[in-house]
Amino acid sequence: MAKPYDPYAYIIRVEARIVGVEPAISRTLELPSTLNFAQFHEVLQAAFGWTDSHLHQFNVGGLLIGAPEAIEGGAYGPKVLEATDIQLKDLTFPCGDTASLTITYQYDFGDDWRHSLLLRRCQIEDEVKYPRCVAGERAGPPEDVGGYPGYAEFLEAWLDERHEEHKAVRRWAGKNFDPERFEPDATNKAIARAMRASRGDYQRRRS
């Protein structure tokens, strides 16, 4: 007997890249279409090694999605849509098998880390547990490093043993930090922990 038709029987593959950093810092994620944007935020935090220490928002065609209580400012500020109310399957994709949609994720309004997110619909694979990270390049920048210019200065000091700040930045970032390292197994474990902790909402709301 044929399975009943399910219009949402697909996953979303996301090519996520931090804008303005070269060589690229990127992650390729595969997410269930039922994931809401609060969970999407948690996946991105885990995938890039961020610590959710700052504000964030998604920009979808000019619509802002996030935690309204944290980022809406006054009666005349931009309206922020509640992230738990919107799922990935609610997005409207252009027609065509290879159609894609690009949205923006902004994390830390001070350092202003902008992530370009290229979304495509893909077939579900049997016996695969989603969400998952299937590829990546380089480690995410440390928190509070100062955005793109600060990270460039950080790397300059990190790589040059003769730099006057070399030892200081190595101590500050910690002995386990390596800007060139991406660990897929550790990343997927972090994503799984984030999903368990968030339980469909933001972890911070549950703490």
VMD Tcl script that draws the C-alpha trace (Angstrom):
set ca {
  {0.00 0.00 0.00}
  {1.40 3.38 -0.97}
  {2.25 5.86 1.75}
  {-0.13 8.84 2.02}
  {1.19 11.98 0.34}
  {2.94 14.31 2.74}
  {3.71 17.78 1.30}
  {6.29 18.35 4.05}
  {8.19 15.09 3.56}
  {11.52 16.77 2.88}
  {14.47 18.16 4.78}
  {16.13 21.54 4.45}
  {19.82 21.59 3.55}
  {21.48 24.78 4.74}
  {24.79 26.12 3.46}
  {25.73 28.45 6.32}
  {28.68 30.80 5.99}
  {29.95 33.65 8.15}
  {29.98 36.73 5.92}
  {33.19 38.68 5.47}
  {35.67 36.06 6.71}
  {38.24 34.46 4.39}
  {39.10 31.63 4.14}
  {35.47 30.66 4.63}
  {34.02 29.53 7.94}
  {31.07 27.38 6.93}
  {28.75 24.56 7.92}
  {26.44 22.37 5.85}
  {23.39 21.40 7.88}
  {20.46 19.10 7.21}
  {17.35 19.98 9.18}
  {13.81 18.61 9.49}
  {11.25 20.88 7.87}
  {9.32 20.96 11.16}
  {12.19 22.71 12.97}
  {11.14 26.10 14.29}
  {13.40 29.16 14.21}
  {14.23 29.00 17.91}
  {15.56 25.48 17.34}
  {17.28 26.68 14.16}
  {19.09 29.26 16.28}
  {20.20 26.56 18.72}
  {21.53 24.41 15.86}
  {23.53 27.31 14.44}
  {24.96 28.18 17.85}
  {26.11 24.59 18.34}
  {27.39 24.20 14.79}
  {29.63 27.27 14.90}
  {30.67 26.88 18.53}
  {28.96 30.06 19.72}
  {27.85 30.25 23.35}
  {24.53 32.13 22.98}
  {25.93 35.01 24.99}
  {24.43 37.76 22.81}
  {21.29 38.77 20.94}
  {20.39 37.35 17.54}
  {17.80 37.63 14.79}
  {16.92 36.08 11.44}
  {16.10 38.28 8.47}
  {13.79 36.55 6.00}
  {12.99 38.87 3.12}
  {12.88 41.85 5.47}
  {10.87 40.07 8.18}
  {12.71 39.75 11.49}
  {12.38 36.51 13.46}
  {13.71 35.92 16.96}
  {12.83 36.43 20.61}
  {10.63 39.55 20.70}
  {11.08 40.11 24.43}
  {14.82 40.44 23.93}
  {15.14 42.59 20.82}
  {11.98 44.61 20.22}
  {12.59 48.21 21.17}
  {9.64 50.47 21.88}
  {6.31 50.94 20.17}
  {7.86 52.26 16.95}
  {10.72 49.79 16.62}
  {10.76 46.95 14.10}
  {8.38 44.13 14.87}
  {10.05 40.81 15.62}
  {8.12 37.63 14.87}
  {8.16 34.92 17.55}
  {10.66 32.25 16.49}
  {8.75 29.33 17.98}
  {5.70 30.19 15.86}
  {7.51 29.78 12.52}
  {8.87 26.53 11.13}
  {11.18 25.95 8.19}
  {8.29 24.42 6.26}
  {6.51 27.80 6.45}
  {9.10 29.34 4.11}
  {8.07 29.83 0.49}
  {10.63 28.54 -1.99}
  {10.77 29.48 -5.70}
  {9.56 26.82 -8.13}
  {11.92 24.18 -9.46}
  {13.81 21.14 -8.18}
  {16.98 23.14 -7.52}
  {15.25 26.24 -6.14}
  {16.94 27.92 -3.20}
  {16.24 30.65 -0.70}
  {18.82 32.90 0.99}
  {18.20 34.40 4.42}
  {20.44 36.05 7.02}
  {21.22 35.14 10.62}
  {22.80 37.87 12.73}
  {24.47 37.04 16.04}
  {25.93 39.53 18.53}
  {24.74 42.98 17.45}
  {28.01 44.48 18.69}
  {30.48 42.22 16.89}
  {27.82 41.84 14.16}
  {28.45 38.30 12.98}
  {26.25 37.88 9.90}
  {25.69 34.42 8.51}
  {24.48 33.86 4.97}
  {22.11 30.87 4.93}
  {21.36 29.24 1.58}
  {18.40 26.87 1.97}
  {17.33 24.07 -0.37}
  {14.71 21.35 -0.07}
  {16.10 17.80 -0.27}
  {14.81 14.27 0.06}
  {14.77 12.58 3.44}
  {17.23 9.71 3.78}
  {16.04 6.56 5.51}
  {17.43 5.83 8.98}
  {19.09 9.24 9.28}
  {18.54 11.32 12.39}
  {18.06 15.04 11.82}
  {19.24 17.69 12.47}
  {22.83 17.00 11.59}
  {25.95 18.70 10.25}
  {27.42 16.96 7.20}
  {30.36 19.27 6.36}
  {32.23 22.30 7.59}
  {35.28 24.48 7.24}
  {37.32 25.99 10.07}
  {36.40 26.82 13.65}
  {33.99 29.58 14.55}
  {35.62 32.77 15.91}
  {35.88 33.18 19.69}
  {33.16 35.16 21.41}
  {33.79 38.90 21.89}
  {36.81 38.94 19.57}
  {35.63 42.18 17.99}
  {33.82 41.13 14.84}
  {35.52 40.78 11.46}
  {38.30 43.33 12.01}
  {38.96 42.07 15.51}
  {39.18 38.48 14.31}
  {41.66 39.46 11.58}
  {43.88 41.11 14.20}
  {43.44 38.10 16.49}
  {44.59 35.69 13.76}
  {47.55 37.87 12.89}
  {48.74 37.68 16.49}
  {47.78 34.00 16.83}
  {49.86 32.89 13.84}
  {52.96 35.03 14.42}
  {55.09 33.84 17.32}
  {57.02 37.13 17.17}
  {53.88 39.23 17.55}
  {53.77 41.10 20.87}
  {50.22 39.82 21.52}
  {50.87 36.22 20.49}
  {51.02 34.71 23.97}
  {48.16 36.88 25.23}
  {45.72 35.82 22.50}
  {46.71 32.18 22.90}
  {45.93 32.36 26.61}
  {42.69 34.27 26.00}
  {41.31 31.85 23.40}
  {42.33 28.76 25.37}
  {44.62 25.87 24.53}
  {41.90 23.92 22.72}
  {41.17 26.60 20.14}
  {42.50 26.03 16.62}
  {41.16 28.37 13.91}
  {41.64 25.73 11.20}
  {39.94 22.84 12.99}
  {36.46 21.55 12.31}
  {35.35 18.44 14.19}
  {32.20 16.89 12.67}
  {31.58 14.35 15.46}
  {31.91 16.96 18.21}
  {29.70 19.34 16.24}
  {26.92 16.78 15.86}
  {27.10 15.90 19.54}
  {26.77 19.60 20.38}
  {23.74 19.89 18.09}
  {22.09 16.86 19.72}
  {22.67 18.34 23.20}
  {21.21 21.66 22.09}
  {18.10 19.98 20.73}
  {17.54 18.05 23.96}
  {18.05 21.14 26.09}
  {15.86 23.45 24.02}
  {12.84 21.11 23.81}
  {11.31 23.16 21.03}
  {12.08 26.58 22.52}
  {15.09 28.70 23.37}
  {17.36 27.15 26.00}
  {17.54 30.50 27.79}
  {13.79 30.52 28.32}
  {14.02 27.13 29.99}
  {16.93 27.97 32.27}
}
mol new
graphics top color blue
foreach p $ca { graphics top sphere $p radius 0.5 }
foreach p [lrange $ca 0 end-1] q [lrange $ca 1 end] { graphics top cylinder $p $q radius 0.2 }
display resetview
